[in-house]
Amino acid sequence: MNNTAFPLSRRHTLYFLEQSTQYSPVFLSTDIDATAMNTLRATAKGQEQAEVPGIVAMVMYATGRALANHPDANGVVTGRWRPKLHRFPAVHGKFALDKEIDGVRCVGSGLIAHAETKSLAQIQSEVRFLKQTPLALWPEFPRLKKLQSLPVPLGRWLFGKLMSKPTLKHKLQGSFAITSLGQKPVSLLIPQVGASITLGLGQIQAKALVVKGEVVIRDMLPLTLAFDHRVIDGAEAADLLEELKLGLESIKADT
């Protein structure tokens, strides 16, 4: 057995996962007909200098709109002995990225502020920039390295202290989070909860569906929505998921 110290480059993930145990998650899954999404991408590819929207950007766009229509779901619970429910004034979306720090593979978190008002092209531009830019060149990187360099007890305490402040948590972690493994043969992703609303995306796959009594083949996107049961109940979460599904299945270019 080879025992080594926990890598510094992944300490932020360790602290994040320890904090995530405070949530009370429930998971809802559905399949999204990706026909409209594929059509939108194909149309953009045929236009010169057009931003070709990726799956994460389209889900970010649709979730921003849907969550704005469900303000009760856009919040966080803090406190144990005197719990408080805080509602966020805007919809910020976070998404996970496969990055490296000092040669160690790790998770980076990109934040799209005001996802409820930005155009799909704007969101895709920001997503593309964050994907293509090394983590070491992000403005937030020096603060991340500082957190990782602290002794574990101090780093754990500091991260918990920051996340206990709703305004700061919203600024750093967003209203909702997206985790996607769609680039791999993943048929269902049940995400680790890191926000009151967390989405897990699998790989788009062709499936047989019955539409108006006929069997058709459609590309389907598996999507799991995790919600903090302390913030909203299942009926509200199901309404949110339904609106998100309808939004993605009818998505069009901004006009």
C-alpha positions as CSV (number, residue, x, y, z in Angstrom):
1,M,0.0,0.0,0.0
2,N,1.3,3.4,-1.0
3,N,0.1,6.2,1.4
4,T,0.6,9.8,0.3
5,A,-0.6,13.1,1.6
6,F,-3.8,14.5,0.1
7,P,-2.8,16.6,-2.9
8,L,-2.7,20.3,-2.3
9,S,-4.2,20.9,-5.7
10,R,-7.4,19.1,-4.7
11,R,-7.9,20.5,-1.2
12,H,-10.6,22.9,-2.4
13,T,-12.6,19.9,-3.5
14,L,-12.1,18.2,-0.1
15,Y,-13.4,21.3,1.7
16,F,-16.3,21.6,-0.8
17,L,-17.4,18.0,-0.3
18,E,-17.3,18.3,3.5
19,Q,-19.5,21.4,3.3
20,S,-21.9,19.7,0.9
21,T,-23.0,17.2,3.6
22,Q,-25.1,20.0,5.1
23,Y,-27.6,19.8,2.2
24,S,-30.7,17.5,2.2
25,P,-30.7,16.4,-1.5
26,V,-33.5,14.7,-3.4
27,F,-33.0,13.7,-7.0
28,L,-35.3,13.9,-10.0
29,S,-34.3,12.5,-13.4
30,T,-35.7,13.0,-16.9
31,D,-34.6,12.7,-20.6
32,I,-34.5,15.8,-22.8
33,D,-35.3,15.5,-26.5
34,A,-32.2,17.1,-27.9
35,T,-33.6,17.7,-31.4
36,A,-34.0,21.5,-30.9
37,M,-30.5,21.7,-29.3
38,N,-28.9,19.8,-32.2
39,T,-30.8,22.0,-34.8
40,L,-29.6,25.2,-33.0
41,R,-26.0,23.9,-33.1
42,A,-26.2,22.9,-36.7
43,T,-27.6,26.3,-37.7
44,A,-24.9,28.1,-35.8
45,K,-22.1,26.0,-37.5
46,G,-23.4,27.2,-40.8
47,Q,-23.1,30.9,-39.9
48,E,-19.9,32.7,-40.2
49,Q,-18.4,33.9,-36.9
50,A,-21.4,32.6,-35.0
51,E,-20.9,31.2,-31.5
52,V,-21.8,27.5,-31.6
53,P,-23.6,26.8,-28.3
54,G,-22.5,23.8,-26.4
55,I,-24.7,21.6,-24.2
56,V,-23.5,23.2,-21.0
57,A,-24.2,26.7,-22.3
58,M,-27.7,25.8,-23.4
59,V,-28.5,24.1,-20.1
60,M,-27.1,27.2,-18.3
61,Y,-29.2,29.5,-20.4
62,A,-32.4,27.5,-20.0
63,T,-31.9,27.0,-16.2
64,G,-31.3,30.7,-15.7
65,R,-34.6,31.5,-17.3
66,A,-36.5,28.7,-15.5
67,L,-35.0,29.5,-12.1
68,A,-35.9,33.1,-12.5
69,N,-39.5,32.0,-12.8
70,H,-39.2,29.9,-9.6
71,P,-37.7,32.4,-7.1
72,D,-38.5,30.1,-4.1
73,A,-35.9,27.7,-5.5
74,N,-33.2,30.4,-5.8
75,G,-31.9,30.5,-2.3
76,V,-30.0,28.8,0.5
77,V,-30.6,27.7,4.1
78,T,-28.1,28.7,6.8
79,G,-27.9,28.0,10.5
80,R,-28.7,24.9,12.5
81,W,-30.1,26.2,15.8
82,R,-31.7,29.3,14.2
83,P,-32.1,28.4,10.6
84,K,-32.7,31.1,8.0
85,L,-33.9,30.9,4.4
86,H,-32.2,33.4,2.1
87,R,-33.5,34.3,-1.4
88,F,-30.9,35.4,-3.9
89,P,-31.6,38.6,-5.9
90,A,-30.2,37.2,-9.2
91,V,-29.5,33.8,-10.9
92,H,-25.8,32.9,-11.1
93,G,-24.8,29.6,-12.6
94,K,-21.7,27.5,-11.8
95,F,-20.3,24.7,-13.9
96,A,-17.6,22.2,-13.3
97,L,-14.5,22.0,-15.5
98,D,-11.7,19.4,-15.8
99,K,-8.5,21.3,-15.1
100,E,-5.0,20.9,-13.8
101,I,-3.0,22.5,-11.0
102,D,0.7,21.7,-10.7
103,G,0.2,18.7,-13.0
104,V,-2.6,17.3,-10.8
105,R,-6.0,16.8,-12.4
106,C,-8.7,18.7,-10.5
107,V,-12.1,20.4,-10.7
108,G,-12.3,24.0,-11.5
109,S,-15.6,25.9,-11.2
110,G,-16.6,28.5,-13.7
111,L,-19.3,31.1,-12.8
112,I,-21.7,32.7,-15.2
113,A,-23.3,35.7,-13.4
114,H,-26.8,36.8,-14.2
115,A,-27.6,33.7,-16.3
116,E,-31.2,34.7,-16.3
117,T,-30.6,37.8,-18.4
118,K,-27.6,37.0,-20.6
119,S,-28.1,35.8,-24.2
120,L,-27.1,32.3,-25.2
121,A,-24.2,33.7,-27.3
122,Q,-22.9,35.6,-24.2
123,I,-23.1,32.5,-22.1
124,Q,-21.4,30.4,-24.7
125,S,-18.6,33.0,-25.1
126,E,-17.9,32.9,-21.3
127,V,-18.1,29.1,-21.1
128,R,-15.7,28.8,-24.0
129,F,-13.2,31.3,-22.4
130,L,-13.2,29.5,-19.1
131,K,-12.8,26.1,-20.8
132,Q,-9.9,27.3,-22.9
133,T,-8.1,29.3,-20.3
134,P,-5.7,27.5,-17.9
135,L,-6.8,27.7,-14.3
136,A,-3.6,29.4,-13.4
137,L,-4.6,32.4,-15.6
138,W,-8.0,32.8,-13.9
139,P,-8.3,36.0,-11.8
140,E,-9.5,33.8,-8.8
141,F,-6.4,31.5,-9.0
142,P,-4.2,33.3,-6.4
143,R,-7.0,33.1,-3.8
144,L,-7.5,29.4,-4.6
145,K,-3.8,28.7,-4.2
146,K,-3.8,30.6,-0.9
147,L,-6.6,28.4,0.4
148,Q,-4.8,25.3,-0.7
149,S,-1.6,26.3,1.0
150,L,-3.2,26.8,4.4
151,P,-3.0,24.0,7.0
152,V,-6.0,21.7,6.6
153,P,-7.8,22.7,9.8
154,L,-7.4,26.4,9.0
155,G,-8.4,25.9,5.3
156,R,-11.4,23.9,6.3
157,W,-12.5,26.5,8.8
158,L,-12.0,29.4,6.4
159,F,-13.9,27.7,3.6
160,G,-16.8,26.9,5.9
161,K,-16.8,30.5,7.2
162,L,-17.0,31.9,3.6
163,M,-19.8,29.5,2.6
164,S,-21.8,30.4,5.7
165,K,-22.3,33.9,4.4
166,P,-25.2,33.8,1.8
167,T,-24.1,36.9,-0.2
168,L,-20.5,35.6,-0.5
169,K,-21.6,32.1,-1.2
170,H,-23.9,33.3,-4.0
171,K,-21.0,35.3,-5.5
172,L,-18.6,32.4,-5.4
173,Q,-20.8,29.3,-5.8
174,G,-23.8,30.7,-7.6
175,S,-27.5,29.9,-7.4
176,F,-27.2,26.5,-9.2
177,A,-24.5,24.2,-10.4
178,I,-24.0,22.1,-13.5
179,T,-21.9,19.0,-13.7
180,S,-21.5,17.3,-17.1
181,L,-19.8,14.1,-18.2
182,G,-21.5,14.1,-21.6
183,Q,-18.2,13.7,-23.4
184,K,-18.0,10.2,-22.0
185,P,-20.3,7.2,-22.3
186,V,-22.2,8.1,-19.1
187,S,-25.9,7.2,-19.3
188,L,-26.9,8.8,-16.0
189,L,-25.0,11.2,-13.7
190,I,-26.3,11.7,-10.2
191,P,-24.4,14.8,-9.1
192,Q,-22.8,15.7,-5.8
193,V,-24.9,18.5,-4.4
194,G,-23.1,21.8,-4.2
195,A,-26.0,24.2,-4.4
196,S,-29.7,24.3,-3.7
197,I,-30.2,23.2,-7.3
198,T,-27.6,21.0,-9.0
199,L,-27.9,19.5,-12.5
200,G,-26.1,16.3,-13.7
201,L,-25.7,15.8,-17.4
202,G,-24.9,12.5,-19.1
203,Q,-24.1,11.7,-22.8
204,I,-26.7,12.4,-25.5
205,Q,-27.7,9.0,-27.0
206,A,-30.1,7.9,-29.7
207,K,-33.2,6.2,-28.2
208,A,-36.5,4.9,-29.5
209,L,-39.5,6.9,-28.5
210,V,-43.3,6.7,-29.1
211,V,-44.5,10.0,-30.6
212,K,-48.2,10.2,-31.6
213,G,-48.4,6.4,-31.7
214,E,-45.3,5.9,-33.8
215,V,-41.8,4.7,-32.9
216,V,-39.2,7.3,-33.7
217,I,-35.5,7.6,-33.0
218,R,-34.5,10.8,-31.1
219,D,-31.3,12.0,-29.5
220,M,-31.9,12.2,-25.8
221,L,-30.0,14.1,-23.1
222,P,-30.2,12.4,-19.7
223,L,-30.6,15.1,-17.0
224,T,-30.8,14.7,-13.2
225,L,-31.9,17.6,-11.0
226,A,-30.9,17.5,-7.3
227,F,-32.6,19.9,-5.0
228,D,-32.2,20.8,-1.4
229,H,-35.4,19.7,0.3
230,R,-34.9,22.4,3.0
231,V,-35.3,25.1,0.4
232,I,-38.2,23.7,-1.7
233,D,-40.4,20.7,-1.8
234,G,-40.8,18.1,-4.5
235,A,-43.7,19.6,-6.3
236,E,-41.9,22.9,-6.8
237,A,-38.8,21.0,-7.9
238,A,-40.8,19.0,-10.4
239,D,-42.3,22.2,-11.8
240,L,-38.8,23.7,-12.2
241,L,-37.6,20.5,-14.0
242,E,-40.7,20.5,-16.3
243,E,-40.0,24.1,-17.3
244,L,-36.3,23.4,-17.8
245,K,-37.2,20.4,-20.0
246,L,-39.7,22.4,-22.1
247,G,-37.2,25.3,-22.4
248,L,-34.4,23.0,-23.8
249,E,-36.8,21.1,-26.1
250,S,-37.9,24.4,-27.7
251,I,-34.6,26.4,-27.5
252,K,-33.9,28.8,-30.3
253,A,-31.3,31.4,-31.1
254,D,-31.6,34.8,-29.4
255,T,-33.4,37.4,-31.6
